[in-house]
Amino acid sequence: MSKVSKFLSNKSIAFQIWIVFSAMMLFIIGILATISLLTFKNFLYDKAFEVIESAQKNAIINIKENNGYIQFPNINSDTDNDKRPLHHIIYPIDSNENIEHILFDNQSSEKLWNKVLIQYKNQKTDSQRYTYAGNDDELFYVITKYSSNDKSGFIFSYTRDLQAEKLYKQIARKIILMTIIASFFSLIIVRKLASYLSKPIKSLKENVEKIGQKEWNTPISVDRKDEIGELSEAIESMRQQLVRNDEAQQWMLQNISHELKTPVMVIRSYAQSVGDGIFPKGDLSSTMLTIDSEAERLEKRIKNLLYLTKLDYLLQHKRIEELINVKELIEETVDRFRFRREELNWKLELENIMILGDYEQWKVVVENILENSIRYSRSKVRISVKTSSDSILLEIYNDGESIEESSLNELFKPFKKGKKGKFGLGLAIAKRIIESYDGHIWATNENVGVSFKIELKK
């Protein structure tokens, strides 16, 4: 069986379908043909035995009416309602001459008669049907026990039903011929069916190969509602996602090149100017400070880009999680950020809450949101952590300018710039991390200022 499976697995789907369906159809046709032949054969046998048993019943009545001494009509007697040559031998009354005429030769007749005597002795019922296959024909006979006036024996009634045998052979030939014809047409139909079923699969294969070569602009459409149609829809959904990913990748590359080009051009032009003895900022110290600032800006952008790429890998693999004290994480981050704008007023309202996660990832989340708040804040930053019955809410507020309502949902997209033209990857990274923990982040305008809110399920 395993060899057959291995053989089929190396063939085309159309061939596999054709072989399997053909085997099934041939098996079913063969079973039906066999059942038909057996049913017809049993019908003919039953008819032959019914004639024998009817004539035999009359013979027994004749014996009893004549005190068991009258021999039934000679071996050439026929029934009135059937043309089958029917013969009877009454044992032990009939002579051996009748026994010799059972078959066409004495030796075969004697052999059969000895078998009949054994069957009579072993027979449990009063009457029983038997068949005997001769060299050229088949003998049907019935052995029925009788008793009359303290005398007992049996009646052996038989017939060579050549007519039934001839009819059976004719019908058998016709059934076999019909079976061959049906099998032939079944193979043709199954071949058409295999081609019909495999055609959309071949089409899908060609489309998938095109997708593998990045030729994914042609929609995949198979007008079917079965499993093949569902597979087609799944592949089409994959194609659309790949197109979106490709467009996003192209868009990202354009933004990356644009965002990295600016600081590189500034650094290069300032460096060339210094080399020519020109100081764009008035003196060497100020010019070098600008170069250093642009280099730091470039370094940060590259760092964010690398982390965004790394994040895709990290989120697809099982991360090492630990218990994180949110209060301690925020306090530590705030201590590191205070020096950037020492004039800001910081207000912390933190509950002592533990969450399960990757410490470095949550550190990046807090840093990126705080950095954004510090950049746009006028004088105040407020951070609060609260819990409810089923969630944890982290809110980071700054009293900077409000954000246009149409732009609130755009803040968390990669390369989105704020009013000051700053590079926008930090909030996108924060959003990716938070959503990987089944959390939600959004921004809202307050009466004065903006709040960034993070909600996590407990």
C-alpha positions in Angstrom: 0.0 0.0 0.0 2.8 2.4 0.9 4.4 1.7 -2.5 1.2 2.6 -4.3 0.9 5.8 -2.2 4.5 6.7 -3.0 3.9 6.0 -6.7 0.7 8.2 -6.8 2.3 11.0 -4.8 4.9 11.4 -7.6 2.2 11.8 -10.3 0.0 14.8 -11.2 -3.2 15.5 -9.4 -5.2 14.8 -12.6 -3.5 11.3 -12.8 -4.2 10.6 -9.2 -7.8 11.5 -9.5 -8.2 9.5 -12.6 -6.6 6.4 -11.1 -8.6 6.6 -7.8 -11.9 7.3 -9.5 -11.3 4.7 -12.2 -10.5 2.0 -9.6 -13.6 2.9 -7.7 -15.9 2.9 -10.7 -14.5 -0.4 -12.0 -14.9 -1.9 -8.5 -18.5 -0.7 -8.3 -19.3 -1.9 -11.9 -17.7 -5.3 -11.1 -19.7 -5.7 -7.9 -22.9 -4.8 -9.7 -22.2 -7.2 -12.6 -21.3 -10.0 -10.1 -24.5 -9.4 -8.1 -26.5 -9.3 -11.3 -25.1 -12.6 -12.5 -25.5 -14.3 -9.1 -29.1 -13.0 -8.8 -30.0 -14.2 -12.2 -28.3 -17.6 -11.6 -30.2 -18.0 -8.3 -33.4 -17.1 -10.1 -32.8 -19.8 -12.7 -31.8 -22.4 -10.1 -34.9 -21.6 -8.0 -37.2 -22.0 -11.1 -35.5 -25.4 -11.9 -35.9 -26.7 -8.4 -39.5 -25.5 -8.1 -40.4 -27.6 -11.2 -38.6 -30.6 -9.7 -40.2 -30.2 -6.3 -43.7 -29.8 -7.8 -43.4 -33.0 -9.9 -41.8 -34.8 -6.9 -44.8 -33.9 -4.7 -47.1 -35.6 -7.2 -44.9 -38.6 -7.3 -45.1 -39.1 -3.5 -48.9 -38.8 -3.6 -48.9 -41.5 -6.4 -46.7 -43.8 -4.3 -48.9 -43.5 -1.2 -52.1 -44.1 -3.2 -50.6 -47.3 -4.7 -49.3 -48.7 -1.4 -45.7 -47.8 -2.3 -45.4 -50.4 -5.1 -46.1 -48.5 -8.2 -43.1 -47.2 -10.1 -43.4 -43.6 -11.2 -43.5 -43.0 -15.0 -40.3 -43.9 -16.9 -37.2 -41.8 -17.0 -38.3 -40.0 -20.2 -41.4 -38.4 -18.6 -41.9 -34.6 -18.9 -44.0 -32.2 -16.9 -47.0 -30.7 -18.6 -46.2 -27.1 -17.8 -42.5 -27.1 -18.5 -40.4 -28.4 -21.3 -37.5 -29.5 -19.1 -36.8 -33.3 -19.3 -37.6 -34.4 -15.7 -36.8 -37.9 -14.3 -37.5 -39.7 -11.1 -35.9 -42.7 -9.4 -37.7 -44.2 -6.4 -35.3 -46.0 -4.0 -35.4 -48.9 -3.3 -38.1 -49.7 -5.8 -36.5 -48.8 -9.2 -34.1 -51.0 -11.0 -30.5 -50.3 -11.6 -31.3 -49.7 -15.3 -32.8 -46.3 -14.4 -29.8 -45.5 -12.3 -27.5 -46.2 -15.3 -29.3 -43.5 -17.3 -28.8 -40.7 -14.9 -25.6 -39.6 -16.7 -24.3 -40.4 -20.2 -22.1 -43.2 -19.1 -22.5 -45.9 -16.5 -19.3 -45.1 -14.6 -20.3 -41.5 -14.0 -23.8 -42.5 -13.2 -22.7 -45.0 -10.6 -20.3 -42.5 -9.0 -23.1 -39.9 -8.7 -25.5 -42.5 -7.3 -23.1 -43.5 -4.6 -22.8 -39.8 -3.7 -26.6 -39.6 -3.7 -26.9 -42.5 -1.2 -24.4 -40.8 1.1 -26.3 -37.5 0.9 -29.6 -39.4 1.7 -28.1 -40.9 4.8 -26.6 -37.6 6.0 -29.6 -35.5 5.1 -31.3 -33.9 8.2 -34.4 -32.6 6.5 -37.1 -34.5 4.6 -36.3 -32.7 1.3 -33.1 -31.0 0.1 -31.8 -29.5 -3.1 -28.5 -30.4 -4.7 -26.5 -29.7 -7.9 -23.9 -31.8 -9.6 -21.4 -30.4 -12.2 -20.9 -32.8 -15.0 -18.4 -32.6 -17.8 -20.7 -30.8 -20.3 -23.7 -29.7 -18.2 -25.1 -29.2 -14.7 -27.5 -31.6 -13.0 -30.2 -30.3 -10.7 -31.7 -32.8 -8.3 -33.8 -33.1 -5.2 -33.7 -35.9 -2.6 -37.0 -36.3 -0.7 -37.5 -39.0 1.9 -40.9 -40.9 2.1 -42.6 -43.7 4.0 -45.7 -45.7 3.2 -47.1 -48.9 4.7 -44.0 -49.5 6.8 -41.9 -49.0 3.8 -39.5 -46.1 3.4 -37.0 -44.7 1.0 -36.5 -41.6 -1.1 -37.3 -40.1 -4.4 -34.4 -38.9 -6.5 -35.7 -36.3 -9.0 -33.4 -34.7 -11.5 -33.1 -32.7 -14.6 -30.4 -31.5 -17.0 -31.7 -27.9 -17.4 -29.9 -27.2 -20.7 -32.4 -24.4 -21.5 -31.7 -22.6 -18.2 -27.9 -23.1 -18.7 -28.1 -21.7 -22.2 -30.1 -18.7 -21.1 -27.7 -18.1 -18.2 -24.7 -18.1 -20.6 -26.5 -15.7 -23.0 -27.4 -13.3 -20.2 -23.9 -13.6 -18.7 -22.3 -12.7 -22.0 -24.5 -9.7 -22.3 -23.8 -8.5 -18.8 -20.1 -8.9 -19.3 -20.3 -6.9 -22.6 -22.3 -4.2 -20.8 -19.8 -4.2 -18.0 -16.9 -3.6 -20.5 -18.8 -0.9 -22.3 -19.8 0.8 -19.0 -16.2 0.6 -17.8 -14.9 2.2 -21.0 -17.3 5.1 -20.8 -16.6 5.4 -17.1 -12.9 5.8 -17.8 -13.6 8.5 -20.3 -16.0 10.3 -17.9 -13.5 10.0 -15.0 -10.8 11.4 -17.2 -12.9 14.4 -18.0 -13.7 14.8 -14.3 -10.0 14.6 -13.4 -9.2 17.3 -16.0 -12.1 19.5 -14.7 -10.9 19.2 -11.0 -7.2 19.7 -11.7 -7.6 22.6 -14.1 -8.2 25.2 -11.3 -5.3 23.6 -9.3 -3.0 24.1 -12.3 -4.2 27.7 -12.6 -3.5 28.3 -8.9 -0.1 26.7 -9.3 0.8 29.1 -12.1 -0.4 32.1 -10.2 1.6 31.1 -7.1 4.7 30.7 -9.2 4.1 34.2 -10.5 3.7 35.5 -6.9 7.0 33.8 -6.1 8.6 35.9 -8.8 7.0 39.0 -7.4 4.5 39.2 -10.4 1.6 39.8 -8.1 -0.4 42.6 -9.8 -2.9 40.2 -11.5 -5.9 39.2 -9.2 -6.5 35.5 -8.7 -10.1 34.5 -9.4 -11.6 31.0 -9.4 -15.4 31.0 -9.6 -16.0 28.1 -7.3 -17.6 27.7 -3.9 -15.8 24.5 -2.8 -12.5 23.9 -1.1 -10.6 24.9 -4.3 -12.5 28.2 -4.3 -11.6 28.7 -0.6 -8.0 28.0 -1.4 -8.2 30.5 -4.3 -9.6 33.1 -1.9 -6.8 32.4 0.6 -4.1 32.8 -2.1 -5.8 36.0 -3.3 -5.8 37.4 0.2 -2.1 36.5 0.5 -1.4 38.2 -2.8 -3.1 41.4 -1.7 -1.2 41.3 1.6 2.1 40.9 -0.3 1.2 43.8 -2.5 0.5 46.0 0.5 3.7 44.8 2.1 5.7 45.6 -1.0 4.1 49.1 -1.3 4.8 49.7 2.4 8.4 48.5 1.9 8.9 50.8 -1.1 7.3 53.7 0.9 9.5 52.9 3.9 12.7 52.8 1.8 11.8 56.2 0.2 11.2 57.7 3.7 14.4 56.2 5.1 16.5 57.5 2.2 14.9 60.9 2.6 15.3 61.1 6.4 18.9 59.8 6.4 19.9 62.0 3.5 19.3 65.3 5.4 21.7 64.8 8.3 24.3 63.2 6.0 24.2 66.3 3.7 24.5 68.7 6.6 27.4 66.8 8.1 29.2 66.6 4.7 28.6 70.2 3.7 29.8 71.5 7.2 32.8 69.2 7.1 33.8 70.5 3.6 33.3 74.0 4.7 35.6 73.5 7.8 38.1 72.0 5.4 38.0 75.1 3.3 38.4 77.3 6.4 34.8 78.4 6.4 32.7 78.2 9.5 28.9 78.2 8.7 28.0 78.8 12.4 30.5 81.7 12.8 33.2 79.8 14.6 34.8 76.4 14.7 33.2 75.4 18.0 29.6 76.2 17.0 30.1 74.5 13.6 31.5 71.3 15.2 28.6 71.3 17.7 26.1 71.3 14.7 28.0 68.5 13.1 27.9 66.5 16.4 24.2 67.2 16.7 23.4 66.0 13.2 25.6 62.9 13.8 23.6 62.2 17.0 20.4 62.7 15.1 21.6 60.3 12.3 22.7 57.7 14.9 19.3 57.8 16.6 17.4 57.3 13.3 19.6 54.4 12.3 19.1 52.9 15.8 15.3 53.2 15.5 15.4 51.7 12.0 17.4 48.7 13.2 15.2 48.2 16.2 12.1 48.3 14.1 13.5 45.6 11.8 14.7 43.6 14.8 11.2 44.0 16.4 9.6 42.1 13.5 11.8 39.1 14.3 11.4 39.4 18.1 7.6 39.5 17.9 7.5 36.4 15.8 9.4 34.3 18.3 8.7 33.4 21.9 10.1 36.1 24.1 11.6 35.7 27.6 9.0 37.3 30.0 9.6 38.4 33.5 7.7 40.3 36.2 8.2 44.1 35.7 7.5 46.7 38.3 5.9 49.5 36.2 6.4 52.1 38.9 10.2 51.4 39.1 10.5 51.3 35.3 8.9 54.8 34.9 10.8 56.4 37.8 14.1 55.1 36.4 13.3 56.4 32.9 12.2 59.8 34.2 15.5 60.2 36.1 17.4 59.7 32.9 15.2 62.2 30.9 15.0 65.1 33.4 18.3 66.6 32.4 17.1 67.1 28.8 14.7 69.9 29.8 15.4 70.7 33.4 12.8 73.5 33.4 9.9 71.0 33.1 7.7 70.2 36.0 7.3 66.5 36.5 4.3 64.9 38.3 4.2 61.2 39.0 1.0 59.4 40.2 2.1 55.8 40.2 0.6 52.7 41.8 2.8 49.8 42.6 1.8 47.5 39.7 3.5 44.4 38.3 3.1 43.2 34.7 4.5 40.2 32.8 6.7 41.0 29.8 10.0 41.7 28.2 11.7 44.5 30.3 13.7 45.9 27.4 10.7 46.2 25.2 8.6 48.0 27.8 11.6 50.3 28.5 11.6 51.3 24.8 7.8 52.0 25.0 8.2 54.3 28.0 11.3 56.1 26.5 9.7 56.7 23.1 6.5 58.2 24.5 8.4 60.3 27.1 10.7 61.6 24.5 7.8 62.7 22.4 6.1 64.4 25.4 9.3 66.2 26.4 9.8 67.5 22.8 6.3 69.2 22.7 5.7 70.0 26.3 5.6 73.7 27.4 6.2 73.3 31.1 4.6 70.2 32.5 4.7 66.4 32.2 2.4 64.2 34.2 2.5 60.4 34.4 -0.1 58.2 36.1 -0.6 54.5 36.4 -4.0 53.2 37.6 -5.8 49.9 37.8 -9.4 48.8 37.4 -11.1 45.5 37.8 -9.9 44.2 34.5 -7.3 46.5 33.1 -4.2 48.7 33.7 -4.1 52.2 32.4 -0.9 54.2 31.9 -1.3 57.9 30.9 1.5 60.3 29.9 0.4 63.9 29.6 2.1 67.0 28.4 0.8 70.6 28.2 2.0 71.2 24.7 -0.1 72.2 21.7 -3.2 70.1 20.7 -3.1 67.8 17.8 -5.5 68.1 14.9 -8.3 65.5 15.3 -7.6 64.1 11.8 -4.0 63.4 12.8 -4.6 61.6 16.1 -4.7 58.2 14.4 -1.8 59.0 12.1 0.7 59.6 15.0 1.5 55.9 15.3 2.4 55.2 11.7 6.0 54.9 10.7 7.8 58.1 9.5 5.0 60.3 10.6 6.4 63.8 11.4 5.2 66.2 14.0 4.9 69.9 13.8 8.6 70.4 14.3 9.4 68.0 11.5 11.0 65.4 13.7 11.4 61.8 12.5 8.5 59.6 13.5 9.4 56.0 14.3 9.3 56.1 18.1 5.5 56.0 18.5 5.2 53.4 15.7 7.6 51.1 17.6 5.7 51.7 20.9 2.4 50.7 19.2 3.9 47.5 17.7 5.2 46.4 21.1 2.0 47.3 23.0 -0.3 45.5 20.5 1.9 42.4 20.8 0.7 42.2 24.4 -2.9 42.6 23.3 -2.8 46.2 24.5 -4.1 49.4 23.0 -2.5 52.9 22.7 -4.1 56.1 21.6 -3.7 59.9 21.9 -6.4 62.4 23.0 -6.5 66.1 23.2 -7.2 67.5 26.7 -8.4 71.0 27.6 -4.8 72.0 27.6 -2.3 69.6 26.1 -2.2 66.0 24.9 -2.4 62.6 26.7 -1.0 59.3 25.5 -2.9 56.4 27.0 -2.0 52.7 27.2 -4.5 50.1 28.3 -3.5 46.5 29.1 -5.7 43.7 30.1 -4.9 42.1 33.5 
